[in-house]
Amino acid sequence: MAPEELNHELIHTLQQWEMEFLLFYLWYGVEYVVRLVQYRFDATKAYYNISFEREAYANERNLDYLRKRRVFSWWRYLREDTVGKGGCDNVPAEGTKDE
Ligand SMILES: [Zn+2]
């Protein structure tokens, strides 16, 4: 596993801890449905624009991020202006995205 992939998953681990796990998955599911509607049922775009994924993809290459990250940092990724108009474009090549 590449360092940035591990970093991505560790960012999710912190998100899950601060959301008490169950709430993380509930929020993740609800936000995915909201993003599906927002991005006109483009499932890929909806996935990459879930705030947890926005935070993880935006910071996975920053291997210092976990040490400096503040709790509930994903919260500011709810806002469109953290990723630019039209949502997150950080969509990797087919077959490289995580679950
Ligand atoms: Zn992810």
Backbone and ligand atoms as CSV (ligand in chain L), in Angstrom:
chain,resi,resn,atom,element,x,y,z
A,1,MET,N,N,0.857,-1.200,0.000
A,1,MET,CA,C,0.000,0.000,0.000
A,1,MET,C,C,0.891,1.249,0.000
A,2,ALA,N,N,0.648,2.143,-0.910
A,2,ALA,CA,C,1.438,3.383,-1.014
A,2,ALA,C,C,1.180,4.263,0.211
A,3,PRO,N,N,2.171,5.090,0.599
A,3,PRO,CA,C,2.018,5.942,1.790
A,3,PRO,C,C,0.776,6.830,1.725
A,4,GLU,N,N,0.454,7.334,0.533
A,4,GLU,CA,C,-0.727,8.210,0.434
A,4,GLU,C,C,-2.037,7.432,0.595
A,5,GLU,N,N,-2.027,6.143,0.170
A,5,GLU,CA,C,-3.221,5.309,0.374
A,5,GLU,C,C,-3.431,5.029,1.863
A,6,LEU,N,N,-2.308,4.725,2.544
A,6,LEU,CA,C,-2.382,4.488,3.986
A,6,LEU,C,C,-2.851,5.757,4.689
A,7,ASN,N,N,-2.289,6.893,4.271
A,7,ASN,CA,C,-2.673,8.179,4.859
A,7,ASN,C,C,-4.166,8.434,4.667
A,8,HIS,N,N,-4.665,8.150,3.463
A,8,HIS,CA,C,-6.089,8.305,3.143
A,8,HIS,C,C,-6.945,7.483,4.118
A,9,GLU,N,N,-6.559,6.229,4.307
A,9,GLU,CA,C,-7.337,5.352,5.192
A,9,GLU,C,C,-7.218,5.781,6.653
A,10,LEU,N,N,-6.040,6.295,7.057
A,10,LEU,CA,C,-5.888,6.769,8.439
A,10,LEU,C,C,-6.717,8.030,8.693
A,11,ILE,N,N,-6.852,8.880,7.674
A,11,ILE,CA,C,-7.740,10.051,7.799
A,11,ILE,C,C,-9.169,9.561,8.065
A,12,HIS,N,N,-9.605,8.520,7.313
A,12,HIS,CA,C,-10.941,7.951,7.550
A,12,HIS,C,C,-11.045,7.362,8.960
A,13,THR,N,N,-9.971,6.767,9.446
A,13,THR,CA,C,-10.005,6.184,10.793
A,13,THR,C,C,-10.247,7.276,11.838
A,14,LEU,N,N,-9.556,8.404,11.690
A,14,LEU,CA,C,-9.785,9.515,12.630
A,14,LEU,C,C,-11.215,10.045,12.514
A,15,GLN,N,N,-11.709,10.140,11.279
A,15,GLN,CA,C,-13.089,10.598,11.070
A,15,GLN,C,C,-14.068,9.661,11.775
A,16,GLN,N,N,-13.797,8.359,11.673
A,16,GLN,CA,C,-14.696,7.368,12.286
A,16,GLN,C,C,-14.662,7.462,13.806
A,17,TRP,N,N,-13.466,7.643,14.375
A,17,TRP,CA,C,-13.365,7.766,15.831
A,17,TRP,C,C,-14.142,8.965,16.330
A,18,GLU,N,N,-13.946,10.107,15.661
A,18,GLU,CA,C,-14.605,11.315,16.165
A,18,GLU,C,C,-16.107,11.280,15.926
A,19,MET,N,N,-16.533,10.425,15.000
A,19,MET,CA,C,-17.976,10.297,14.737
A,19,MET,C,C,-18.552,9.046,15.421
A,20,GLU,N,N,-17.798,8.426,16.301
A,20,GLU,CA,C,-18.282,7.251,17.044
A,20,GLU,C,C,-18.723,6.115,16.109
A,21,PHE,N,N,-18.045,5.951,14.979
A,21,PHE,CA,C,-18.255,4.869,14.018
A,21,PHE,C,C,-19.673,4.811,13.434
A,22,LEU,N,N,-20.673,4.512,14.229
A,22,LEU,CA,C,-22.019,4.354,13.676
A,22,LEU,C,C,-22.477,5.640,13.007
A,23,LEU,N,N,-22.249,6.758,13.681
A,23,LEU,CA,C,-22.656,8.053,13.119
A,23,LEU,C,C,-21.879,8.359,11.839
A,24,PHE,N,N,-20.611,7.917,11.785
A,24,PHE,CA,C,-19.806,8.104,10.565
A,24,PHE,C,C,-20.504,7.448,9.380
A,25,TYR,N,N,-20.890,6.179,9.540
A,25,TYR,CA,C,-21.492,5.462,8.413
A,25,TYR,C,C,-22.879,5.987,8.074
A,26,LEU,N,N,-23.619,6.402,9.092
A,26,LEU,CA,C,-24.925,7.008,8.829
A,26,LEU,C,C,-24.760,8.295,8.029
A,27,TRP,N,N,-23.844,9.165,8.517
A,27,TRP,CA,C,-23.606,10.442,7.841
A,27,TRP,C,C,-23.111,10.206,6.417
A,28,TYR,N,N,-22.159,9.249,6.275
A,28,TYR,CA,C,-21.577,8.926,4.976
A,28,TYR,C,C,-22.690,8.544,3.987
A,29,GLY,N,N,-23.600,7.687,4.432
A,29,GLY,CA,C,-24.689,7.223,3.576
A,29,GLY,C,C,-25.650,8.333,3.202
A,30,VAL,N,N,-26.019,9.135,4.204
A,30,VAL,CA,C,-26.959,10.230,3.944
A,30,VAL,C,C,-26.315,11.263,3.014
A,31,GLU,N,N,-25.047,11.603,3.289
A,31,GLU,CA,C,-24.396,12.607,2.440
A,31,GLU,C,C,-24.220,12.085,1.013
A,32,TYR,N,N,-23.964,10.780,0.865
A,32,TYR,CA,C,-23.838,10.202,-0.483
A,32,TYR,C,C,-25.139,10.397,-1.266
A,33,VAL,N,N,-26.276,10.157,-0.621
A,33,VAL,CA,C,-27.571,10.323,-1.287
A,33,VAL,C,C,-27.791,11.795,-1.658
A,34,VAL,N,N,-27.442,12.703,-0.729
A,34,VAL,CA,C,-27.579,14.137,-1.001
A,34,VAL,C,C,-26.693,14.528,-2.194
A,35,ARG,N,N,-25.457,14.019,-2.212
A,35,ARG,CA,C,-24.529,14.352,-3.316
A,35,ARG,C,C,-25.005,13.749,-4.637
A,36,LEU,N,N,-25.617,12.545,-4.574
A,36,LEU,CA,C,-26.174,11.941,-5.790
A,36,LEU,C,C,-27.182,12.871,-6.437
A,37,VAL,N,N,-28.061,13.442,-5.622
A,37,VAL,CA,C,-29.069,14.364,-6.137
A,37,VAL,C,C,-28.373,15.628,-6.650
A,38,GLN,N,N,-27.421,16.149,-5.844
A,38,GLN,CA,C,-26.707,17.381,-6.202
A,38,GLN,C,C,-25.987,17.235,-7.548
A,39,TYR,N,N,-25.378,16.063,-7.793
A,39,TYR,CA,C,-24.603,15.852,-9.024
A,39,TYR,C,C,-25.385,15.011,-10.036
A,40,ARG,N,N,-26.689,15.126,-9.980
A,40,ARG,CA,C,-27.592,14.516,-10.972
A,40,ARG,C,C,-27.290,13.032,-11.216
A,41,PHE,N,N,-27.173,12.303,-10.114
A,41,PHE,CA,C,-27.032,10.842,-10.127
A,41,PHE,C,C,-25.762,10.361,-10.822
A,42,ASP,N,N,-24.717,11.195,-10.800
A,42,ASP,CA,C,-23.377,10.767,-11.194
A,42,ASP,C,C,-22.728,10.157,-9.945
A,43,ALA,N,N,-22.734,8.818,-9.879
A,43,ALA,CA,C,-22.305,8.107,-8.664
A,43,ALA,C,C,-20.841,8.375,-8.327
A,44,THR,N,N,-19.998,8.455,-9.357
A,44,THR,CA,C,-18.571,8.699,-9.120
A,44,THR,C,C,-18.364,10.071,-8.507
A,45,LYS,N,N,-19.004,11.081,-9.093
A,45,LYS,CA,C,-18.868,12.444,-8.599
A,45,LYS,C,C,-19.464,12.579,-7.194
A,46,ALA,N,N,-20.562,11.883,-6.956
A,46,ALA,CA,C,-21.179,11.918,-5.626
A,46,ALA,C,C,-20.216,11.360,-4.582
A,47,TYR,N,N,-19.583,10.238,-4.916
A,47,TYR,CA,C,-18.629,9.605,-3.992
A,47,TYR,C,C,-17.472,10.544,-3.670
A,48,TYR,N,N,-16.854,11.125,-4.684
A,48,TYR,CA,C,-15.680,11.975,-4.450
A,48,TYR,C,C,-16.034,13.275,-3.736
A,49,ASN,N,N,-17.316,13.595,-3.677
A,49,ASN,CA,C,-17.714,14.843,-3.033
A,49,ASN,C,C,-18.316,14.656,-1.648
A,50,ILE,N,N,-18.339,13.434,-1.141
A,50,ILE,CA,C,-18.681,13.240,0.269
A,50,ILE,C,C,-17.593,13.946,1.072
A,51,SER,N,N,-17.967,14.716,2.074
A,51,SER,CA,C,-16.983,15.546,2.791
A,51,SER,C,C,-15.822,14.728,3.355
A,52,PHE,N,N,-16.094,13.505,3.814
A,52,PHE,CA,C,-15.023,12.644,4.331
A,52,PHE,C,C,-14.014,12.313,3.216
A,53,GLU,N,N,-14.538,12.048,2.012
A,53,GLU,CA,C,-13.655,11.733,0.878
A,53,GLU,C,C,-12.927,12.981,0.399
A,54,ARG,N,N,-13.617,14.106,0.380
A,54,ARG,CA,C,-12.958,15.353,-0.011
A,54,ARG,C,C,-11.752,15.617,0.884
A,55,GLU,N,N,-11.956,15.473,2.200
A,55,GLU,CA,C,-10.839,15.708,3.127
A,55,GLU,C,C,-9.718,14.696,2.881
A,56,ALA,N,N,-10.074,13.415,2.754
A,56,ALA,CA,C,-9.060,12.364,2.611
A,56,ALA,C,C,-8.284,12.512,1.302
A,57,TYR,N,N,-8.991,12.770,0.187
A,57,TYR,CA,C,-8.289,12.918,-1.090
A,57,TYR,C,C,-7.473,14.204,-1.138
A,58,ALA,N,N,-7.988,15.264,-0.536
A,58,ALA,CA,C,-7.277,16.549,-0.574
A,58,ALA,C,C,-5.976,16.487,0.219
A,59,ASN,N,N,-5.898,15.596,1.197
A,59,ASN,CA,C,-4.752,15.604,2.112
A,59,ASN,C,C,-3.943,14.320,2.142
A,60,GLU,N,N,-4.301,13.334,1.316
A,60,GLU,CA,C,-3.613,12.035,1.400
A,60,GLU,C,C,-2.138,12.132,1.031
A,61,ARG,N,N,-1.761,13.095,0.182
A,61,ARG,CA,C,-0.351,13.233,-0.210
A,61,ARG,C,C,0.451,14.029,0.815
A,62,ASN,N,N,-0.224,14.624,1.764
A,62,ASN,CA,C,0.447,15.383,2.820
A,62,ASN,C,C,0.647,14.450,4.021
A,63,LEU,N,N,1.834,13.854,4.098
A,63,LEU,CA,C,2.072,12.834,5.124
A,63,LEU,C,C,2.221,13.437,6.521
A,64,ASP,N,N,2.222,14.755,6.629
A,64,ASP,CA,C,2.228,15.450,7.926
A,64,ASP,C,C,0.810,15.757,8.406
A,65,TYR,N,N,-0.145,15.528,7.500
A,65,TYR,CA,C,-1.509,15.985,7.770
A,65,TYR,C,C,-2.091,15.405,9.063
A,66,LEU,N,N,-1.891,14.105,9.293
A,66,LEU,CA,C,-2.517,13.466,10.460
A,66,LEU,C,C,-2.040,14.074,11.774
A,67,ARG,N,N,-0.780,14.499,11.812
A,67,ARG,CA,C,-0.251,15.084,13.043
A,67,ARG,C,C,-0.802,16.474,13.291
A,68,LYS,N,N,-1.118,17.189,12.210
A,68,LYS,CA,C,-1.543,18.584,12.340
A,68,LYS,C,C,-3.057,18.757,12.271
A,69,ARG,N,N,-3.732,17.689,11.874
A,69,ARG,CA,C,-5.179,17.778,11.647
A,69,ARG,C,C,-5.932,18.085,12.932
A,70,ARG,N,N,-6.929,18.991,12.838
A,70,ARG,CA,C,-7.818,19.266,13.957
A,70,ARG,C,C,-9.027,18.346,13.896
A,71,VAL,N,N,-9.608,18.040,15.053
A,71,VAL,CA,C,-10.791,17.178,15.060
A,71,VAL,C,C,-11.919,17.824,14.257
A,72,PHE,N,N,-12.718,16.976,13.635
A,72,PHE,CA,C,-13.852,17.400,12.805
A,72,PHE,C,C,-13.428,18.291,11.636
A,73,SER,N,N,-12.218,18.086,11.153
A,73,SER,CA,C,-11.755,18.863,9.986
A,73,SER,C,C,-12.597,18.598,8.736
A,74,TRP,N,N,-13.176,17.400,8.655
A,74,TRP,CA,C,-14.008,17.084,7.488
A,74,TRP,C,C,-15.179,18.050,7.350
A,75,TRP,N,N,-15.561,18.669,8.474
A,75,TRP,CA,C,-16.735,19.540,8.492
A,75,TRP,C,C,-16.611,20.671,7.471
A,76,ARG,N,N,-15.381,21.242,7.349
A,76,ARG,CA,C,-15.251,22.367,6.426
A,76,ARG,C,C,-15.285,21.904,4.969
A,77,TYR,N,N,-15.135,20.582,4.738
A,77,TYR,CA,C,-15.220,20.064,3.367
A,77,TYR,C,C,-16.662,19.849,2.912
A,78,LEU,N,N,-17.603,20.101,3.808
A,78,LEU,CA,C,-19.009,20.102,3.382
A,78,LEU,C,C,-19.261,21.236,2.395
A,79,ARG,N,N,-18.516,22.308,2.566
A,79,ARG,CA,C,-18.724,23.507,1.756
A,79,ARG,C,C,-18.108,23.361,0.374
A,80,GLU,N,N,-18.887,23.767,-0.605
A,80,GLU,CA,C,-18.465,23.698,-2.009
A,80,GLU,C,C,-17.165,24.457,-2.250
A,81,ASP,N,N,-16.963,25.573,-1.532
A,81,ASP,CA,C,-15.801,26.417,-1.852
A,81,ASP,C,C,-14.474,25.827,-1.354
A,82,THR,N,N,-14.499,24.698,-0.669
A,82,THR,CA,C,-13.240,24.045,-0.303
A,82,THR,C,C,-12.691,23.241,-1.480
A,83,VAL,N,N,-13.541,22.920,-2.438
A,83,VAL,CA,C,-13.095,22.116,-3.588
A,83,VAL,C,C,-13.360,22.813,-4.914
A,84,GLY,N,N,-13.932,23.989,-4.891
A,84,GLY,CA,C,-14.198,24.727,-6.118
A,84,GLY,C,C,-15.568,24.459,-6.687
A,85,LYS,N,N,-15.999,25.341,-7.532
A,85,LYS,CA,C,-17.324,25.207,-8.161
A,85,LYS,C,C,-17.437,23.911,-8.942
A,86,GLY,N,N,-18.586,23.255,-8.827
A,86,GLY,CA,C,-18.800,22.011,-9.552
A,86,GLY,C,C,-18.309,20.788,-8.809
A,87,GLY,N,N,-17.758,20.990,-7.612
A,87,GLY,CA,C,-17.347,19.865,-6.783
A,87,GLY,C,C,-15.930,19.428,-7.041
A,88,CYS,N,N,-15.586,18.325,-6.378
A,88,CYS,CA,C,-14.216,17.820,-6.415
A,88,CYS,C,C,-13.901,17.206,-7.780
A,89,ASP,N,N,-12.798,17.628,-8.390
A,89,ASP,CA,C,-12.365,17.057,-9.665
A,89,ASP,C,C,-11.235,16.062,-9.480
A,90,ASN,N,N,-10.903,15.797,-8.238
A,90,ASN,CA,C,-9.782,14.925,-7.926
A,90,ASN,C,C,-10.177,13.457,-8.096
A,91,VAL,N,N,-10.590,13.107,-9.302
A,91,VAL,CA,C,-11.062,11.754,-9.579
A,91,VAL,C,C,-9.919,10.958,-10.211
A,92,PRO,N,N,-9.387,9.958,-9.481
A,92,PRO,CA,C,-8.281,9.170,-10.039
A,92,PRO,C,C,-8.736,8.341,-11.229
A,93,ALA,N,N,-7.766,7.769,-11.954
A,93,ALA,CA,C,-8.066,6.900,-13.095
A,93,ALA,C,C,-8.910,5.721,-12.630
A,94,GLU,N,N,-9.684,5.188,-13.544
A,94,GLU,CA,C,-10.591,4.081,-13.248
A,94,GLU,C,C,-9.838,2.930,-12.570
A,95,GLY,N,N,-10.441,2.355,-11.540
A,95,GLY,CA,C,-9.855,1.192,-10.893
A,95,GLY,C,C,-8.892,1.501,-9.771
A,96,THR,N,N,-8.636,2.788,-9.508
A,96,THR,CA,C,-7.693,3.123,-8.448
A,96,THR,C,C,-8.380,3.699,-7.214
A,97,LYS,N,N,-9.682,3.953,-7.320
A,97,LYS,CA,C,-10.351,4.546,-6.165
A,97,LYS,C,C,-10.611,3.485,-5.093
A,98,ASP,N,N,-10.743,3.989,-3.844
A,98,ASP,CA,C,-11.013,3.048,-2.756
A,98,ASP,C,C,-12.503,2.888,-2.554
A,99,GLU,N,N,-12.887,2.141,-1.541
A,99,GLU,CA,C,-14.324,1.956,-1.283
A,99,GLU,C,C,-14.816,2.968,-0.275
L,1,ZN,ZN,ZN,-11.823,7.323,1.037
